[in-house]
Amino acid sequence: MLSDVGAEESFEALATEQLAVPGVTRRSMFGRDTLLVDGHPYAFRDGERVTLKHPAAGELVAAGRGVVPVMGSRAMRGWVAVPLGSSSLSGLAELAAAARGHLAS
C-alpha cells in the first residue's frame, strides 16, 4: 500500500489531469480535497483512497476493485472508494472520466 505521501502524489497527478478538462474545478469539501464538474463533486481523496461517484460503483465493488465508502455511519450509495496505489494513473483516470461523464450528462 502507498504511504500517505505516495497517495497524495497519486491524487495530485490525477487532479492535474482532471483539471485540464473544461468545467472541472477543485476545492475542499468536508475537509477533503475534492474534484467537481460543473459544481458537482465526483471524486475526492480520503486518506490512501480516491472516492468516486461512479455509474458502475456496485459492479466495481462486486469485482473487488473498490469498497463502498462510509461517511459518518452512512454508506454512500453510488460511490466507490479505490486505493490510490491499486491502479496505474491511466486506470484511475479512466474511472474518474467515467464518474465525471456520468455527472456531466
N, C-alpha and C positions, 0 to 999 in steps of 0.2 A: 504494500500500500504506500502511496505517496506520503511524504511528510506534509505538514501544513504549508510549508513554503512551496513545495512542489505543486500542491493543489492550487495555491494562489497563482503560481506561474502558469499552470494549465488553464485556469479560468481567465487570466489576463489575455492569453493567446486567443482563446475562444471569443472573449469580449471584443478584442481588437478586430477580429474578422467580422463579427456580427455588426459592429458599429459602422462598418463600411456600407451597410445596406440602408437605403433610404427609409426613414421612418423609425429606425431603431435608436433608442436612447438608453441611458444608463443612470440609475440613481439608487440611493439606499432606501429600502422599504423594510420596515420591521427589523432594522438592524442588519439587513443582508444586502449584499451587492447584487443588484437586480438589473436585468435587461428587459426593456419594454419595446413593443412595436405599436406605434400609434397610440401610446399611452397605456397599453395593456401589458401587464407583466407576463412573460413567457419563460423566463429562466432566471434562477438565482443560485448563488453559491451558498452552500450550507456546510461549512467545515471542509471535508475532503470529497464532497459530492456536489454535483450540479443537479438542481431540481428543475424539471421541465414540465410545462403544460403541454402534453403531447397527445395527439389523437389516438395513438396506439399504446397508451400508458399501460392498460391491462395486459396487452399482449407482451409488452416488454418485461413486465413483472413476471408473467407466466413463463416466459422463456429464460428467466433468471438473469436478465441483463440489468435489472434495477429493482428497487423496492418501493412500496407505497410510502410516501413521506407522511410524517405526522407533525402537525403544528399544534402545540399545546397537547391536548388529548384527542384531537380530531384528525382522522385520516383525510388526506387531501385527494379526493376522487378526481380522476382525470390528470393527475400529476404523477411523475415517476422521478425517483432520485437515483442517479447513476454515479458510481465512483469516478472521480476525475482521472484516476490512474488506470481505469479498466479499458479504455478505448484510446485509439490514436486521436489526434486533433481532428482528422478528417471524419472519423466516426462520430465524435461529439458534435462537429459542425453539421453533419447530416441530421442528427437528432434535433439540434437547435433550429435548423432550417425548416424541418417539418413542424416543429412547435410554433415557430414564427409564422409560417404559412397558414397554419390552422387558425390562428387568431386574426391574421390579416384578411382572410377571405370572408 
